[in-house]
């Protein structure tokens, strides 16, 4: 059986090249203009009326697997924001955008 200290020693020997960027997932509403990624999922945990809001987002054209680009945010209060989904430009509120989880490229 391998001990924890042996596994730690092995993991310390593995180096990640500095050119490799480890992308992650973030809510669309937390991104900045210029960010591009793939819609991974909708996450309505803890949001009031999340199911209705997610249905509305799907009706607007959002769907898993589509490329999403954060285009613009308002100068005052940073709300609303503009995003591009495929060939559509959509204006939306940040609280709605926070229901969308993006896998950053």
VOBA-1610 file (N, C-alpha, C; in pm, whole numbers, padded with zeros to 5 digits, always signed):
BEGIN
Unk+00085-00118+00000Unk+00000+00000+00000Unk+00089+00124+00000Unk+00050+00224-00076Unk+00126+00347-00088Unk+00082+00444+00020Unk+00181+00504+00086Unk+00149+00597+00193Unk+00125+00737+00136Unk+00064+00821+00216Unk+00035+00959+00175Unk+00164+01035+00150Unk+00264+01014+00233Unk+00391+01086+00215Unk+00459+01047+00084Unk+00446+00920+00042Unk+00504+00877-00086Unk+00431+00943-00202Unk+00299+00951-00192Unk+00223+01015-00298Unk+00254+01164-00307Unk+00272+01228-00192Unk+00306+01370-00190Unk+00442+01392-00253Unk+00538+01305-00224Unk+00671+01317-00281Unk+00668+01304-00433Unk+00587+01210-00482Unk+00576+01191-00626Unk+00509+01312-00690Unk+00405+01365-00629Unk+00335+01480-00688Unk+00423+01605-00687Unk+00515+01616-00591Unk+00606+01729-00588Unk+00707+01724-00702Unk+00737+01604-00751Unk+00833+01588-00859Unk+00775+01623-00995Unk+00643+01619-01007Unk+00577+01648-01134Unk+00569+01799-01150Unk+00622+01849-01262Unk+00619+01992-01287Unk+00519+02023-01397Unk+00449+02131-01381Unk+00358+02178-01484Unk+00428+02286-01562Unk+00437+02273-01695Unk+00502+02378-01774Unk+00433+02512-01752Unk+00512+02619-01749Unk+00456+02750-01724Unk+00366+02797-01838Unk+00381+02737-01956Unk+00298+02777-02070Unk+00159+02717-02063Unk+00138+02619-01976Unk+00007+02555-01963Unk-00079+02638-01869Unk-00192+02685-01919Unk-00285+02760-01835Unk-00399+02667-01797Unk-00424+02657-01670Unk-00532+02572-01623Unk-00659+02655-01619Unk-00742+02636-01720Unk-00869+02708-01727Unk-00966+02645-01629Unk-01067+02717-01596Unk-01164+02666-01502Unk-01305+02700-01547Unk-01395+02685-01455Unk-01533+02719-01482Unk-01572+02836-01393Unk-01650+02925-01450Unk-01699+03041-01376Unk-01838+03075-01422Unk-01911+03144-01337Unk-02042+03195-01376Unk-02022+03308-01476Unk-02105+03313-01578Unk-02093+03415-01682Unk-02097+03556-01625Unk-02177+03579-01523Unk-02189+03712-01464Unk-02066+03760-01390Unk-01972+03671-01361Unk-01850+03710-01289Unk-01734+03741-01383Unk-01754+03722-01513Unk-01646+03743-01610Unk-01634+03890-01648Unk-01530+03921-01723Unk-01506+04055-01773Unk-01520+04056-01925Unk-01543+04172-01984Unk-01552+04180-02129Unk-01428+04120-02196Unk-01453+04046-02303Unk-01346+03979-02376Unk-01335+03832-02345Unk-01396+03787-02237Unk-01388+03646-02200Unk-01469+03561-02297Unk-01413+03446-02333Unk-01479+03353-02425Unk-01473+03214-02364Unk-01581+03140-02377Unk-01583+03004-02325Unk-01702+02928-02380Unk-01715+02806-02332Unk-01824+02718-02375Unk-01923+02704-02261Unk-02051+02713-02294Unk-02154+02697-02193Unk-02152+02552-02146Unk-02119+02533-02020Unk-02106+02400-01963Unk-02238+02350-01907Unk-02304+02437-01828Unk-02430+02396-01765Unk-02500+02518-01708Unk-02622+02496-01662Unk-02698+02596-01590Unk-02697+02556-01443Unk-02674+02652-01353Unk-02668+02622-01211Unk-02761+02716-01137Unk-02874+02662-01094Unk-02973+02744-01026Unk-02978+02724-00877Unk-02878+02656-00820Unk-02880+02631-00676Unk-02881+02761-00597Unk-02979+02775-00511Unk-02987+02891-00424Unk-03051+03013-00486Unk-03092+03004-00612Unk-03154+03119-00677Unk-03306+03104-00676Unk-03372+03214-00649Unk-03518+03213-00645Unk-03572+03200-00788Unk-03670+03114-00807Unk-03731+03091-00938Unk-03630+03048-01044Unk-03529+02971-01004Unk-03422+02932-01095Unk-03473+02853-01214Unk-03566+02762-01194Unk-03616+02680-01304Unk-03681+02766-01413Unk-03760+02865-01372Unk-03824+02954-01469Unk-03721+03039-01542Unk-03622+03088-01469Unk-03518+03170-01530Unk-03433+03090-01628Unk-03402+02966-01592Unk-03324+02880-01682Unk-03404+02848-01808Unk-03533+02823-01793Unk-03618+02801-01910Unk-03617+02923-02001Unk-03623+03041-01942Unk-03621+03165-02020Unk-03488+03180-02094Unk-03377+03147-02028Unk-03247+03154-02094Unk-03239+03058-02212Unk-03294+02940-02196Unk-03297+02843-02307Unk-03381+02898-02423Unk-03493+02962-02392Unk-03577+03021-02496Unk-03505+03135-02569Unk-03414+03203-02499Unk-03338+03312-02559Unk-03227+03259-02651Unk-03194+03130-02640Unk-03094+03073-02730Unk-02974+03012-02661Unk-02968+03018-02528Unk-02857+02957-02456Unk-02876+02805-02450Unk-02769+02732-02474Unk-02775+02586-02469Unk-02635+02533-02441Unk-02628+02420-02372Unk-02500+02359-02340Unk-02421+02332-02468Unk-02291+02357-02462Unk-02202+02331-02574Unk-02181+02448-02668Unk-02258+02556-02653Unk-02242+02671-02741Unk-02132+02762-02690Unk-02064+02829-02783Unk-01962+02926-02746Unk-02028+03056-02703Unk-01981+03111-02592Unk-02035+03235-02536Unk-01921+03334-02520Unk-01944+03457-02565Unk-01844+03563-02552Unk-01904+03680-02476Unk-01834+03727-02375Unk-01877+03843-02296Unk-01831+03967-02373Unk-01925+04045-02423Unk-01892+04158-02509Unk-01876+04291-02436Unk-01972+04324-02349Unk-01976+04460-02295Unk-02052+04462-02163Unk-02017+04558-02079Unk-02093+04582-01957Unk-02122+04731-01947Unk-02230+04767-01883Unk-02269+04905-01867Unk-02166+04981-01784Unk-02151+05108-01811Unk-02057+05189-01735Unk-02106+05215-01593Unk-02236+05222-01575Unk-02293+05254-01446Unk-02348+05128-01381Unk-02284+05081-01279Unk-02331+04964-01207Unk-02301+04831-01274Unk-02235+04834-01388Unk-02194+04713-01461Unk-02313+04624-01501Unk-02431+04679-01508Unk-02550+04602-01540Unk-02638+04686-01630Unk-02686+04639-01741Unk-02682+04504-01797Unk-02549+04476-01868Unk-02537+04351-01913Unk-02420+04308-01989Unk-02467+04262-02127Unk-02373+04259-02222Unk-02402+04207-02356Unk-02314+04085-02379Unk-02374+03978-02427Unk-02301+03855-02457Unk-02338+03809-02597Unk-02246+03738-02660Unk-02273+03679-02791Unk-02283+03529-02776Unk-02392+03472-02826Unk-02414+03328-02829Unk-02434+03293-02975Unk-02341+03214-03030Unk-02340+03187-03174Unk-02338+03322-03247Unk-02440+03352-03327Unk-02443+03478-03403Unk-02537+03581-03342Unk-02588+03554-03222Unk-02683+03646-03158Unk-02613+03728-03049Unk-02650+03853-03039Unk-02604+03937-02929Unk-02723+03956-02836Unk-02701+03926-02707Unk-02809+03929-02609Unk-02769+04019-02493Unk-02861+04108-02454Unk-02842+04190-02334Unk-02915+04122-02219Unk-02850+04117-02104Unk-02911+04050-01989Unk-02857+04108-01859Unk-02925+04079-01752Unk-02882+04121-01619Unk-02781+04021-01564Unk-02694+04070-01477Unk-02592+03982-01418Unk-02652+03869-01336Unk-02762+03895-01266Unk-02819+03788-01184Unk-02868+03673-01271Unk-02909+03703-01395Unk-02945+03596-01488Unk-02819+03527-01542Unk-02717+03607-01572Unk-02592+03552-01624Unk-02523+03461-01522Unk-02547+03486-01393Unk-02485+03402-01290Unk-02544+03260-01286Unk-02653+03237-01357Unk-02709+03102-01366Unk-02636+03017-01470Unk-02553+03081-01552Unk-02484+03014-01662Unk-02340+02988-01622Unk-02298+02861-01629Unk-02160+02822-01595Unk-02083+02805-01726Unk-01971+02875-01736Unk-01889+02875-01856Unk-01758+02802-01830Unk-01718+02718-01925Unk-01586+02654-01923Unk-01495+02742-02005Unk-01401+02809-01940Unk-01314+02904-02009Unk-01216+02831-02098Unk-01195+02887-02216Unk-01105+02826-02314Unk-00963+02873-02294
//
